[in-house]
Amino acid sequence: MMKVREFRRHDNWIGYNLIVDGVEVGFAGVIEFEDCAYLERIDIYDDHMNKGYGTKFIHWLANRYDGIYAAPDNEGSQRLFERLGEDDSHGDM
C-alpha cells in the first residue's frame, strides 16, 4: 500500500515522503504558489527505483495540486518526465 505523508512545511515549501508497505521509498519538495505548484525535487531511493514509484508519486502530486510544473535537472529525472510527457498532469495512485 502506498501513502504520502507531509513531513515538513516552511512558508510555501512542503516536503512529502512516499511510503510503500510501511517503508519510506522517496521524497518530494513542492513550492506552492497562489495559482500553481512547482515540483522542486523528487527522489526515489536507489533500492526502490524502476518500480513505478516516481511516476505514481508525480501523479499523486499533480492531482493534489491540480497539475504541477517541473524542471528536471538531471538525466534520471529528464528520462522520467520524457516518459510521462509534457502534459501528464493527472493520474491515479
Backbone torsions as a table, in degrees:
resi	resn	phi	psi	omega
1	MET	NA	133.9	179.0
2	MET	-101.3	141.1	171.5
3	LYS	-147.2	157.5	179.7
4	VAL	-117.0	134.7	-178.9
5	ARG	-127.6	131.6	173.6
6	GLU	-74.3	126.6	-179.0
7	PHE	-112.0	-17.6	179.3
8	ARG	-157.0	145.6	175.8
9	ARG	-139.6	128.1	176.9
10	HIS	-141.6	114.0	-174.7
11	ASP	53.7	-117.5	-179.4
12	ASN	-102.3	13.3	176.6
13	TRP	-98.7	134.1	179.3
14	ILE	-129.9	132.6	176.0
15	GLY	-104.2	136.4	-180.0
16	TYR	-124.3	140.9	170.3
17	ASN	-103.0	142.3	170.8
18	LEU	-102.4	124.3	-176.6
19	ILE	-120.5	128.9	179.5
20	VAL	-123.2	121.8	-179.6
21	ASP	50.1	42.1	176.6
22	GLY	81.6	0.8	-178.3
23	VAL	-113.5	130.0	175.6
24	GLU	-70.9	124.2	-178.1
25	VAL	-113.2	-8.2	-179.9
26	GLY	178.4	-179.8	178.4
27	PHE	-150.3	163.6	176.4
28	ALA	-142.6	149.5	173.4
29	GLY	-118.2	130.0	-176.3
30	VAL	-126.1	137.4	173.2
31	ILE	-104.8	120.5	179.8
32	GLU	-90.9	133.9	172.0
33	PHE	-118.4	173.2	-176.9
34	GLU	-58.4	-40.6	-173.4
35	ASP	-121.5	10.2	179.8
36	CYS	-164.8	176.5	176.7
37	ALA	-138.3	146.5	-178.4
38	TYR	-119.5	123.1	176.9
39	LEU	-79.4	99.7	-176.2
40	GLU	-73.1	-39.5	-177.5
41	ARG	-158.3	143.8	171.2
42	ILE	-139.5	131.9	178.2
43	ASP	-133.5	130.3	169.6
44	ILE	-110.4	128.5	-175.5
45	TYR	-64.0	146.6	-171.9
46	ASP	-48.3	-44.3	-177.4
47	ASP	-66.5	-11.6	-174.6
48	HIS	-119.5	8.4	-179.7
49	MET	-74.6	159.4	176.9
50	ASN	63.8	32.6	175.6
51	LYS	-121.1	6.7	179.4
52	GLY	87.4	2.5	-177.0
53	TYR	-66.6	-40.2	179.5
54	GLY	-62.5	-44.0	178.1
55	THR	-61.2	-47.3	-179.6
56	LYS	-65.0	-37.0	178.2
57	PHE	-64.2	-45.3	178.4
58	ILE	-62.6	-41.3	177.5
59	HIS	-61.5	-42.9	179.1
60	TRP	-61.0	-46.3	179.7
61	LEU	-62.7	-43.1	179.0
62	ALA	-60.8	-40.1	177.1
63	ASN	-68.5	-40.1	-179.0
64	ARG	-60.2	-39.2	-175.9
65	TYR	-107.1	10.3	-177.9
66	ASP	56.0	44.8	-179.2
67	GLY	109.0	150.9	178.3
68	ILE	-141.2	157.4	172.1
69	TYR	-104.5	146.9	178.1
70	ALA	-147.5	151.6	175.6
71	ALA	-133.5	87.6	-177.5
72	PRO	-55.0	132.9	-174.8
73	ASP	-119.4	9.9	175.3
74	ASN	-147.0	167.3	-174.4
75	GLU	-60.3	-41.3	-179.0
76	GLY	-62.8	-46.5	-179.3
77	SER	-71.7	-32.3	176.1
78	GLN	-62.6	-43.4	177.7
79	ARG	-62.4	-42.6	-179.8
80	LEU	-60.7	-48.4	-177.9
81	PHE	-71.0	-28.6	173.4
82	GLU	-64.4	-39.8	177.6
83	ARG	-66.4	-37.9	-178.4
84	LEU	-72.7	-30.3	-177.1
85	GLY	95.6	167.0	-175.1
86	GLU	-71.1	-35.5	-176.6
87	ASP	-126.8	69.4	176.3
88	ASP	-111.3	71.1	-170.3
89	SER	-89.5	-4.0	-179.5
90	HIS	-141.4	145.1	177.7
91	GLY	-172.4	172.8	-177.0
92	ASP	-103.2	150.1	176.8
93	MET	-107.3	NA	NA
